[in-house]
Amino acid sequence: MPLSLSQSQVLQNEKRFTCLITGRRWGKTFLAIRQLAKHAAQKPNAICWAVAPSYRMAKQNLWLPLKKKLKDLNWVRSSNESELLLKLKNGSIICLKGADNFDGLRGVGLDFLAIDEFQDVPKEAWSEVLRPTLSDKQGKAMFFGTPRGVGSWSHELFSYALHADDWAAFQYTTLDGGNVPPEEIEAARRDLDSRTFEQEYLATFSTYSGTVAYNFSRKDNVLPYRNTPTVVHIGIDFNYEPMTAAIFVIENEKFWFFDEILLKGSNTDELVAEIKARYPHNKIVCYPDPASRQKKTSAGGKTDFSILMNAGFVVKARNFHTPVRDRINSLNAKLKSADGVCHMFVDPKCKHMIDCLERLCYKRDSTQIDKDSGLDHMVDACSYAIDFISPVRPQIELYEEPSHWKFGTKRWK
């Protein structure tokens, strides 16, 4: 895979620290692998790390293509699958790490550090742990990521890199990477809400007012539902105070939320009874919190998930939680896509749901949702269902075999 013009511009940079902000599928994974290999090959006994937000992401995104490339070059002396570590024939080590337990990354001296999807790595992991690992060897670092909103630490770091003497900052759209055709980008523009599209494909730092459901509008999204449903869909957030359900139908690829349930001091058995009382003759499809596979809010040792199934409901849930950021993006994309079309409507009688969508905010100067307000449960119930049926999340960057590596291909015997 030849280098694109934008990739070549990044690699011509000789600054010690590089902050790279790009749209999805630009080619960050390939560039990270290439830089790890380059710095490990430049001198014997070098120690090079790549840090991802979690161990799982490091293994999923980087490990297989990195190992394959270096073994094809005959550079690898040994590999450790559990440690995600490659020891090269010149004595250098390349190791992949997760930032989910970043305190455990202390105490090593690094020649090169790549931080993948750095916007999702805690700021403290860099400032308190990883930055000192570069000091004794004067090691270099590259940050690879997509933007969060203005005020996030990814924006803070990028803004700093624009003007600091030993830093370089680059910003490229998905199209600049040359890996995604223009027609696919236009399709994404239609599928995504405008802010998500600008963030994920145009690599733009959007300014958020702090509202979680920022695309919600009473004018555009509040409409009465006048049909009689046959199949009733229900997003559920399990809480003792309150038990929350968002009830909707899907018609012409649009989501119509026409009823809501809030039960204070309740449990799953009582929620089931309420649903059956309201909709005794309808097919019920539930989209609960994925944690309901293990969570128990009723007596008798049964999980919330099993109680719903035993009631005769169809239950659809992921095996693990979608990242909150992606789940909220899915919700906002249905409220209004980037091409200005609304795909989600709320009946005026769902007063609590409207109140939650309108008022739920992030904590000040934070990307954490303010759960102290009590407005998050109904938004969670809506977004669990929407994210399962119509998810909006960035694709995992797939590794493609490069046709040449311009820093010099070596084959050690």
C-alpha positions, 0 to 999 in steps of 0.5 A, a space after each residue: 500500500 503506497 503512502 498517501 500524500 498526507 501520510 508522507 507529510 506526517 512521516 517527513 516531520 522530524 519533531 520529537 512529538 507528533 499529534 495526528 488527528 484524522 477522520 476514520 479509515 484514514 490509515 492511522 493503524 498502518 502508520 502506527 505499525 510502520 513507525 513502530 517497526 522503523 524505530 525498532 529497526 533504527 538501533 539495536 536494543 530499542 524499546 518501543 511501545 504502542 498503547 491503546 485505550 484497552 488491552 483488548 483494543 491493542 490486541 484487536 487493532 494492532 497485534 495481528 498486522 504488526 506480527 504478520 508484517 515483521 515475521 514476513 520481513 524475518 525480523 522476529 526472534 520470538 513472540 509472546 502472545 499473552 504479553 503482546 510482545 515481539 523481540 526482534 533479531 537486533 535485540 529491539 522489543 516492540 510491545 503493545 499495552 492497554 491504558 485500562 490499568 495505566 499505573 502498571 505502565 510505570 518504570 520502563 525507559 522507551 525509545 518510541 511510544 505510539 498512543 492509538 485512539 489517544 482521545 479515549 486514553 485518560 489524560 493522566 496516563 500520558 501526563 503522570 505515567 507515559 511521558 516520564 518513560 521517554 525522559 531518560 532516552 529522549 524518546 519520541 512519541 506519536 499520538 493517533 486519534 479522532 477528535 472529541 469536542 472542544 474542551 476535551 483533552 484531545 483538543 487541548 493536546 492538539 492545540 498545544 502541539 500547534 505552537 510548541 517548539 518540539 511538537 508537530 500537529 496534523 489534521 486530515 479528513 477521511 478523504 485525505 487518506 485515500 482509503 475510502 471513496 467519495 461516494 462512501 463518504 457521502 453515504 455516511 453523510 446521509 446516515 450520520 448526524 451532522 456533528 458525528 459526521 464532522 467529527 468522525 469523517 471531517 476530523 473537526 473539533 465540534 463545539 458542544 453546548 453540553 446537551 447529550 441529545 444535542 439533535 433533539 428539537 421539540 419542533 422537529 422530533 415531537 409528533 403524535 403517533 396515531 396508528 395502532 401497533 402490532 409489534 411493540 418495541 421496548 428499550 429498558 434501563 433497570 433501576 430500583 429508582 426508577 425502573 424505566 422503559 421507552 416504548 416505540 414502534 418502527 415504521 418506514 425505518 423511523 422510530 416512533 416513541 409513543 409511551 413510557 413507563 416509570 416505576 419507582 421502588 420497583 423490580 423487573 417482575 413488576 415491570 413485566 406485569 405493567 407491560 402485559 397489562 398495557 399490551 396484552 395482545 401485542 408481540 413484545 420485543 425488548 432491548 435491555 441494558 446489556 448488564 441485565 444478563 447478570 443483573 438481578 432486581 427481583 427476588 428468586 435469583 433470576 436475572 433481569 434478562 431471564 425474567 423478560 424471556 420467561 415472560 414470553 418477550 423477545 429479548 435482544 441485547 449485546 454481549 457487552 456495553 457499546 461505548 457510551 460515545 457510540 451509543 449517544 451518536 446512534 441516538 443523535 443520528 436518529 434524531 437528525 442525520 447529517 443531511 437534515 432528516 429526522 428518523 426518531 419522533 416522540 409522542 407529546 404524551 411522553 413528557 418525561 422522555 421529552 424532558 430527559 432528551 431536552 435537559 440531560 447534559 454532560 458534567 461541566 468541562 467533562 465528557 461524563 454524563 451527569 447522572 446526578 440529575 436523574 434524567 439519564 435513565 430514559 435516555 439510556 433506555 432509548 439509546 440501548 434500543 436504537 444502538 442495537 437496531 441501528 448502530 452508528 460506530 466507527 469501523 475498525 481500521 483493517 490492516 492492508 499489506 503495504 507495497 513498500 516501506 521507504 525507511 528500508 526493508 531489512 531481512 535478518 538471517 
